[in-house]
Amino acid sequence: MSTSALPPGPKDLPLVGSVFAFRRDPLTFLREATAAYGDVVTYRFGRTPVFLLKHPDDIKDVLVTRQHDFVKGRGIQWTRIFLGDGLLTSEGAFHTRQRRLSAPAFHRQRIGAYAVAMADYAARARARFRDGETLAFDAEMHALTLAIAGHTLFGEDMADEAAEIGAALTDVLTLFPRFALPWARALQRLPLPSNRRFERARARLDATVYRIIRLRRQSGRDQGDLLSMLMAARDEDDGQRMTDVQLRDEIMTLLIAGHETTANALCWTFHLLSQHPEVERRLHEEIDAVLGDRLPGLDDVPRLQYVERVLAESMRLYPPAWNIGRQSVADYAVRGYTLPAGSLFAVSTWVTQHDERWFPDPFRFDPERWLPDARAARPKFSYFPFGGGARQCIGESFAWMEGALLCATLAQRFRFRSVPGARVVPQALITLRPRHGLALIAEARARVGRLEPAAHEALA
């Protein structure tokens, strides 16, 4: 092993390293770096080297096999300013405890109870669409998934607050690229307009979450939502329940993870469908055959196999969580190099999921990549939109169910067309958003069969 030489990488600028090139276009920077220098690449943020790993075997090693030799990377640690010590940011024994307390809220039986609400909220959303109307589709999807998050997390209808909460989340997320800067700590202390916006946004979101926790404490009722589960959970070792601050941190984390990522996944899915009419046609055929004219339910999810393949391919091309950072706590050997404890590592879904070794013609939208034989022929960590190991997204099953139900419910009544001349490019914040938003034209589809009596009366 070589302990002196570092893996190759792009040429750095004095003092700042690759900070400006990375910030200008992180997605292009990372792909071009691995294309030029291989499966392990060095670039620098200031004087700090970052090691980018591309090969699925190395990604598995970091996220699973040797996961206990790593902690969260610097970017995610900075999000503690907003998220506190939730599942995304906490470490060690505290993370293990919080995950154990949170796990019952994500058991299949519990999340299955939310299927009716998901389809009903999607039906409400599509009822507002008009044939030929140009929709701010990204705003629609964020409002829809926020409403579902409010219902499933809090048992609250957050429709009246959706615009204000959405704007606050956007203010928070747009500051995330700053956390990669070597001088981020100093910038955060300055009286900058962006810092004032951040503080206002955090205060706005905190006010909503703490208000709901306070009212729930006063009522003492189990409303069958995730907050009720978290409030009732007791640590099996000491019998303690979560404090208000711990509840706040977990709810805020779930609000971001469960609302933001699903909204973006749906945006990219319908954008891709608008560009690929043959895929869209097959999607509609399956939805019509499985559902007819009724809303989907939990039992329909495994039957919507083409819908699942479309979603999987969309999240391959546009992974909502596009980069994962880690910091080593022990020396780490990879590809002939020994990298010292304290090193920063990056594994990128965007990079690996566009690797032509595993996905020929990697920028082509092809749901057939997700047929069982094709999936089995690839290394497991050639595709990891929900991470892996002990820190794999706790809400993965929730997300797949929500994505399938919302996609099917919206596509059951409408197809969506691109706006001529509109630019749709990804913007790498914490999640992968459309940089200029996403406008789509709604086109009503003919009803498939007679209207059946509504099976979903929970929200009537």
Phi and psi in degrees as a GROMACS rama.xvg file:
@    title "Ramachandran Plot"
@    xaxis  label "Phi"
@    yaxis  label "Psi"
@TYPE xy
-97.8377  123.383  SER-2
-102.468  -6.32846  THR-3
-102.954  -45.4332  SER-4
-78.2295  143.245  ALA-5
-99.0644  158.533  LEU-6
-58.0889  155.329  PRO-7
-69.5349  166.554  PRO-8
-177.528  177.943  GLY-9
-64.4027  153.784  PRO-10
-66.995  133.546  LYS-11
-94.2321  153.976  ASP-12
-86.0016  149.629  LEU-13
-57.0704  140.78  PRO-14
70.9274  -44.9868  LEU-15
-99.1623  -14.5483  VAL-16
65.2658  -129.115  GLY-17
-103.527  17.2504  SER-18
-55.4379  -48.5742  VAL-19
-70.3273  -40.2428  PHE-20
-63.3427  -40.2379  ALA-21
-66.4705  -47.0238  PHE-22
-66.3782  -32.7532  ARG-23
-63.1024  -42.4486  ARG-24
-160.875  84.021  ASP-25
-58.0151  -38.4603  PRO-26
-66.5614  -45.8249  LEU-27
-67.4569  -41.5668  THR-28
-57.2117  -49.0265  PHE-29
-67.5071  -41.9961  LEU-30
-67.07  -43.3262  ARG-31
-67.245  -34.5352  GLU-32
-64.3434  -45.5276  ALA-33
-72.5875  -32.5227  THR-34
-63.2589  -35.634  ALA-35
-85.0012  -32.8283  ALA-36
-121.497  -3.88227  TYR-37
102.102  -157.513  GLY-38
-81.2434  -11.8725  ASP-39
-138.385  124.709  VAL-40
-129.958  142.891  VAL-41
-107.753  130.042  THR-42
-137.074  167.135  TYR-43
-123.955  141.031  ARG-44
-107.988  104.719  PHE-45
65.211  -126.788  GLY-46
-94.7666  -1.08468  ARG-47
-89.0233  121.852  THR-48
-77.2799  144.147  PRO-49
-121.578  135.074  VAL-50
-110.058  115.136  PHE-51
-94.0057  122.157  LEU-52
-107.046  132.939  LEU-53
-112.329  -32.2578  LYS-54
-75.1893  138.438  HIS-55
-55.2616  -34.2568  PRO-56
-64.6689  -39.879  ASP-57
-71.8565  -35.4478  ASP-58
-64.8892  -43.7086  ILE-59
-59.8574  -39.8492  LYS-60
-60.997  -43.8243  ASP-61
-73.32  -43.808  VAL-62
-84.1196  -24.5417  LEU-63
-125.31  -66.842  VAL-64
-59.7104  -46.0572  THR-65
-117.888  33.8073  ARG-66
-58.6652  -28.6512  GLN-67
-77.2171  -5.18462  HIS-68
-91.2955  8.46672  ASP-69
-136.599  149.773  PHE-70
-121.004  175.141  VAL-71
-60.5336  150.421  LYS-72
-75.0547  173.256  GLY-73
-63.8348  -38.1386  ARG-74
-60.9824  -47.2985  GLY-75
-67.504  -36.608  ILE-76
-61.4639  -33.9565  GLN-77
-66.3987  -27.5367  TRP-78
-69.7159  -6.68638  THR-79
-56.6208  -28.1905  ARG-80
-53.6562  -33.3044  ILE-81
-105.973  -46.7371  PHE-82
-86.3855  -15.5827  LEU-83
67.8669  -145.998  GLY-84
-103.783  59.1805  ASP-85
-84.4911  -175.727  GLY-86
-59.4857  -30.3527  LEU-87
-71.5205  -31.5424  LEU-88
-111.772  -22.1412  THR-89
-73.5031  162.836  SER-90
-133.347  164.72  GLU-91
59.2023  -141.871  GLY-92
-63.3268  -34.1028  ALA-93
-66.3591  -42.0195  PHE-94
-61.8651  -44.443  HIS-95
-59.0834  -42.5832  THR-96
-63.7887  -47.6863  ARG-97
-64.3758  -38.0129  GLN-98
-67.2909  -39.3014  ARG-99
-63.9256  -40.631  ARG-100
-68.6461  -32.7478  LEU-101
-83.7701  -24.3557  SER-102
-55.2652  -42.5449  ALA-103
-59.1986  -26.4855  PRO-104
-69.0541  -14.3085  ALA-105
-116.162  14.8408  PHE-106
-63.7598  150.556  HIS-107
-55.74  -41.6841  ARG-108
-62.7606  -39.2639  GLN-109
-69.4676  -48.9077  ARG-110
-71.5278  -26.6015  ILE-111
-60.6861  -29.0131  GLY-112
-67.1868  -15.9547  ALA-113
-88.4781  -6.12994  TYR-114
-60.7619  -42.594  ALA-115
-60.0569  -45.9199  VAL-116
-62.1128  -41.5319  ALA-117
-59.9104  -49.2105  MET-118
-65.8328  -38.4259  ALA-119
-65.4179  -42.8128  ASP-120
-64.2594  -38.0455  TYR-121
-65.7936  -37.4305  ALA-122
-65.7193  -37.9611  ALA-123
-62.6295  -41.6878  ARG-124
-63.5886  -47.4535  ALA-125
-67.328  -25.4689  ARG-126
-64.7888  -21.5281  ALA-127
-83.8027  -18.2036  ARG-128
-74.072  146.912  PHE-129
-122.407  142.337  ARG-130
-57.05  126.148  ASP-131
86.6096  -2.38012  GLY-132
-77.0036  138.356  GLU-133
-89.3756  119.856  THR-134
-101.131  142.165  LEU-135
-79.1684  83.9817  ALA-136
-65.3782  -35.8767  PHE-137
-63.6945  -41.558  ASP-138
-65.2786  -38.5722  ALA-139
-62.675  -43.0834  GLU-140
-70.1004  -36.6812  MET-141
-67.4407  -39.0436  HIS-142
-65.6397  -40.1237  ALA-143
-65.0525  -50.4961  LEU-144
-70.3282  -28.1413  THR-145
-67.5244  -40.7023  LEU-146
-61.5682  -41.3523  ALA-147
-67.6915  -41.4009  ILE-148
-61.0189  -42.2348  ALA-149
-60.1741  -41.6023  GLY-150
-70.2939  -45.5346  HIS-151
-80.1335  -32.7122  THR-152
-81.3979  -43.8541  LEU-153
-116.572  -13.6937  PHE-154
67.3379  27.7271  GLY-155
-118.931  144.34  GLU-156
-88.524  110.354  ASP-157
-101.229  16.3129  MET-158
-57.2556  -40.382  ALA-159
-68.4958  -23.1997  ASP-160
-101.121  -1.42252  GLU-161
-57.4898  -46.3916  ALA-162
-64.5137  -43.2638  ALA-163
-68.7593  -43.2527  GLU-164
-66.3765  -41.2663  ILE-165
-60.2996  -41.324  GLY-166
-65.6115  -38.7495  ALA-167
-65.0698  -42.5134  ALA-168
-62.5174  -40.4809  LEU-169
-62.296  -42.6114  THR-170
-59.9112  -39.1048  ASP-171
-68.4935  -47.6889  VAL-172
-67.3413  -33.6567  LEU-173
-68.9255  -16.8152  THR-174
-85.5532  -10.0664  LEU-175
-57.7813  -41.428  PHE-176
-56.7963  -24.6455  PRO-177
-62.5806  -29.8601  ARG-178
-66.0404  -16.2323  PHE-179
-81.0831  -12.1623  ALA-180
-74.7108  142.851  LEU-181
-60.5851  -28.098  PRO-182
-104.259  25.9978  TRP-183
-60.0161  -39.7205  ALA-184
-60.8328  -42.3287  ARG-185
-67.5492  -40.8748  ALA-186
-61.4462  -36.9037  LEU-187
-67.3045  -20.9321  GLN-188
-87.6662  -12.9998  ARG-189
-79.016  151.75  LEU-190
-80.3991  57.7023  PRO-191
-83.4922  148.876  LEU-192
-55.4527  -37.5208  PRO-193
-65.1937  -36.6609  SER-194
-67.9597  -36.6267  ASN-195
-66.9465  -39.0493  ARG-196
-62.2251  -41.764  ARG-197
-60.4909  -46.3171  PHE-198
-64.5234  -40.3198  GLU-199
-63.644  -41.9797  ARG-200
-64.3065  -43.6754  ALA-201
-63.1485  -42.291  ARG-202
-63.538  -39.0224  ALA-203
-62.8458  -45.6294  ARG-204
-69.3067  -40.195  LEU-205
-60.2969  -40.4638  ASP-206
-60.0143  -42.1244  ALA-207
-66.0264  -48.2958  THR-208
-65.4506  -46.5758  VAL-209
-67.7467  -33.1103  TYR-210
-61.7604  -43.766  ARG-211
-67.6502  -41.0671  ILE-212
-62.1197  -43.0239  ILE-213
-62.6551  -45.5116  ARG-214
-65.0246  -37.3592  LEU-215
-68.6926  -39.4099  ARG-216
-59.0072  -41.5875  ARG-217
-67.8673  -38.8798  GLN-218
-77.9019  -35.7498  SER-219
68.7885  12.4484  GLY-220
-92.033  142.828  ARG-221
-88.3055  110.644  ASP-222
-95.2354  8.67434  GLN-223
76.3562  14.0065  GLY-224
-106.011  178.41  ASP-225
-66.6306  -35.0393  LEU-226
-61.8145  -42.1443  LEU-227
-60.4135  -41.375  SER-228
-63.2271  -44.8799  MET-229
-66.6778  -37.4929  LEU-230
-69.8338  -30.8657  MET-231
-84.279  -19.3653  ALA-232
-66.07  137.604  ALA-233
-121.219  139.718  ARG-234
-65.7312  128.54  ASP-235
-69.1235  -17.4952  GLU-236
-86.0606  -46.593  ASP-237
-118.339  -1.10286  ASP-238
73.908  6.51811  GLY-239
-79.2419  147.482  GLN-240
-101.522  168.357  ARG-241
-69.8257  141.221  MET-242
-75.9036  170.592  THR-243
-59.9845  -39.0328  ASP-244
-65.828  -42.8731  VAL-245
-64.5278  -40.9371  GLN-246
-61.4258  -43.3845  LEU-247
-57.8879  -46.5433  ARG-248
-65.1425  -41.3073  ASP-249
-69.7511  -41.3152  GLU-250
-65.7538  -41.3346  ILE-251
-63.7878  -40.7194  MET-252
-63.1683  -45.4633  THR-253
-67.403  -33.1966  LEU-254
-63.4733  -44.4544  LEU-255
-68.2348  -52.1627  ILE-256
-66.534  -40.4191  ALA-257
-86.6228  -21.7843  GLY-258
-99.0601  -51.5889  HIS-259
-65.1175  -47.471  GLU-260
-67.841  -41.8966  THR-261
-67.0015  -40.139  THR-262
-58.9157  -44.5457  ALA-263
-68.3624  -38.8383  ASN-264
-60.0794  -41.0365  ALA-265
-68.0854  -38.8275  LEU-266
-57.9384  -50.1267  CYS-267
-66.9077  -35.0704  TRP-268
-62.6815  -48.9998  THR-269
-74.2062  -28.0725  PHE-270
-62.1183  -46.6816  HIS-271
-64.2163  -41.2084  LEU-272
-61.854  -35.9066  LEU-273
-66.0651  -22.5622  SER-274
-93.7326  -9.91744  GLN-275
-134.445  81.8579  HIS-276
-61.7564  -29.6063  PRO-277
-69.0583  -41.6688  GLU-278
-63.5703  -42.4861  VAL-279
-60.8252  -41.5411  GLU-280
-60.852  -45.0575  ARG-281
-65.3232  -36.5961  ARG-282
-61.8696  -46.7208  LEU-283
-64.1138  -38.4901  HIS-284
-60.9478  -43.7133  GLU-285
-65.6538  -45.0727  GLU-286
-60.3194  -44.0345  ILE-287
-63.6633  -40.4815  ASP-288
-69.3929  -39.3253  ALA-289
-80.1282  -40.2464  VAL-290
-105.061  -28.3513  LEU-291
61.6656  -123.533  GLY-292
-109.296  9.61378  ASP-293
-98.7544  161.333  ARG-294
-72.4463  149.608  LEU-295
-74.7648  155.549  PRO-296
-131.392  -176.705  GLY-297
-56.8733  -41.1648  LEU-298
-68.1083  -17.4794  ASP-299
-81.7417  -21.5516  ASP-300
-55.2627  -49.7109  VAL-301
-67.9896  -16.1266  PRO-302
-85.0546  -18.0394  ARG-303
-89.8182  64.1789  LEU-304
-70.4296  -37.4365  GLN-305
-71.7521  -36.0319  TYR-306
-57.3625  -44.2958  VAL-307
-62.7363  -41.0247  GLU-308
-65.911  -38.0971  ARG-309
-63.0185  -45.1503  VAL-310
-63.9373  -41.6961  LEU-311
-62.4628  -42.1143  ALA-312
-70.4289  -35.4505  GLU-313
-62.1841  -42.8307  SER-314
-75.4591  -16.3356  MET-315
-72.4055  -48.6637  ARG-316
-70.6717  -39.9975  LEU-317
-130.269  73.0138  TYR-318
-65.9643  123.274  PRO-319
-55.2009  -42.7585  PRO-320
-99.3398  97.2386  ALA-321
-89.0293  -13.6155  TRP-322
-150.495  141.619  ASN-323
-126.238  127.832  ILE-324
-108.16  145.628  GLY-325
-140.092  157.714  ARG-326
-127.893  131.14  GLN-327
-78.1567  144.951  SER-328
-108.528  0.518537  VAL-329
-144.648  160.357  ALA-330
-56.0582  142.982  ASP-331
-131.197  125.865  TYR-332
-99.7552  127.768  ALA-333
-151.404  130.069  VAL-334
50.9546  40.8839  ARG-335
87.0159  5.3639  GLY-336
-120.651  145.713  TYR-337
-111.272  115.174  THR-338
-106.287  132.274  LEU-339
-71.9453  157.451  PRO-340
-54.0857  143.363  ALA-341
92.651  -4.20895  GLY-342
-70.7039  149.9  SER-343
-94.7363  137.904  LEU-344
-126.973  149.496  PHE-345
-131.061  135.715  ALA-346
-124.586  131.317  VAL-347
-120.202  118.628  SER-348
-59.8139  -37.3462  THR-349
-59.3101  -43.1519  TRP-350
-72.529  -55.3371  VAL-351
-68.5464  -35.8838  THR-352
-76.3276  -4.38729  GLN-353
-112.426  21.6152  HIS-354
-84.4046  121.082  ASP-355
-69.8897  -13.2287  GLU-356
-64.1285  -34.1397  ARG-357
-104.567  -24.7772  TRP-358
-134.729  84.024  PHE-359
-54.6017  144.113  PRO-360
50.9912  62.5296  ASP-361
-64.9574  -19.3493  PRO-362
-94.8336  5.27678  PHE-363
-84.5878  136.345  ARG-364
-84.2329  109.923  PHE-365
-143.786  93.5442  ASP-366
-61.1974  -16.5272  PRO-367
-67.6907  -13.9974  GLU-368
-60.3226  -16.8004  ARG-369
-106.511  15.0313  TRP-370
-65.1907  150.292  LEU-371
-53.3442  -43.9674  PRO-372
-66.2283  -41.6016  ASP-373
-65.4906  -41.4678  ALA-374
-63.1375  -43.2167  ARG-375
-67.642  -24.3704  ALA-376
-77.8599  -10.7576  ALA-377
-101.427  153.087  ARG-378
-61.8104  145.73  PRO-379
-55.6235  -44.7119  LYS-380
-93.7248  25.0526  PHE-381
-75.6784  -12.9788  SER-382
-144.235  117.737  TYR-383
-150.72  57.772  PHE-384
-64.0602  -18.5648  PRO-385
-109.86  18.3381  PHE-386
76.4444  -151.6  GLY-387
-171.52  167.661  GLY-388
74.4471  -157.65  GLY-389
-63.7711  -18.957  ALA-390
-104.571  13.7365  ARG-391
-58.3186  145.204  GLN-392
-52.3023  122.289  CYS-393
-68.4389  -22.3992  ILE-394
-99.3098  22.0936  GLY-395
-58.9706  -46.8365  GLU-396
-63.2155  -39.9042  SER-397
-57.972  -45.5004  PHE-398
-66.5144  -43.6731  ALA-399
-62.5812  -43.0731  TRP-400
-63.6359  -46.759  MET-401
-62.9354  -44.1828  GLU-402
-59.6346  -45.5901  GLY-403
-65.6635  -44.3566  ALA-404
-67.2139  -42.0622  LEU-405
-70.4101  -42.7141  LEU-406
-59.6237  -46.9611  CYS-407
-65.809  -41.6499  ALA-408
-65.8887  -43.0774  THR-409
-69.6058  -44.0725  LEU-410
-72.6522  -16.3907  ALA-411
-63.9226  -32.4029  GLN-412
-111.772  -21.0083  ARG-413
-137.126  149.918  PHE-414
-109.863  158.22  ARG-415
-126.87  132.451  PHE-416
-113.143  146.761  ARG-417
-67.927  149.482  SER-418
-83.4486  122.765  VAL-419
-54.0031  131.605  PRO-420
82.896  -5.3315  GLY-421
-72.2773  138.445  ALA-422
-92.6921  125.605  ARG-423
-124.346  103.68  VAL-424
-133.247  148.175  VAL-425
-76.9763  146.851  PRO-426
-121.826  121.435  GLN-427
-88.8189  93.4545  ALA-428
-100.491  -142.299  LEU-429
-60.8365  -40.4515  ILE-430
-114.489  173.738  THR-431
-99.0515  101.642  LEU-432
-103.388  157.132  ARG-433
-68.0216  123.163  PRO-434
-57.5745  -42.6073  ARG-435
-104.81  22.4733  HIS-436
76.0715  -177.994  GLY-437
-138.404  112.84  LEU-438
-101.077  130.428  ALA-439
-134.294  147.733  LEU-440
-96.2821  124.081  ILE-441
-82.0519  131.886  ALA-442
-124.451  119.851  GLU-443
-67.6002  139.725  ALA-444
-97.8299  151.931  ARG-445
-67.7092  145.826  ALA-446
-63.8394  142.45  ARG-447
-81.7317  -40.9635  VAL-448
-147.087  -174.121  GLY-449
-67.1286  154.172  ARG-450
-73.1632  120.557  LEU-451
-87.7896  157.321  GLU-452
-56.6771  138.957  PRO-453
-63.659  128.141  ALA-454
-89.5407  -11.6626  ALA-455
-107.055  98.2603  HIS-456
-112.963  3.16175  GLU-457
-62.7119  -31.8601  ALA-458
-108.841  9.95494  LEU-459
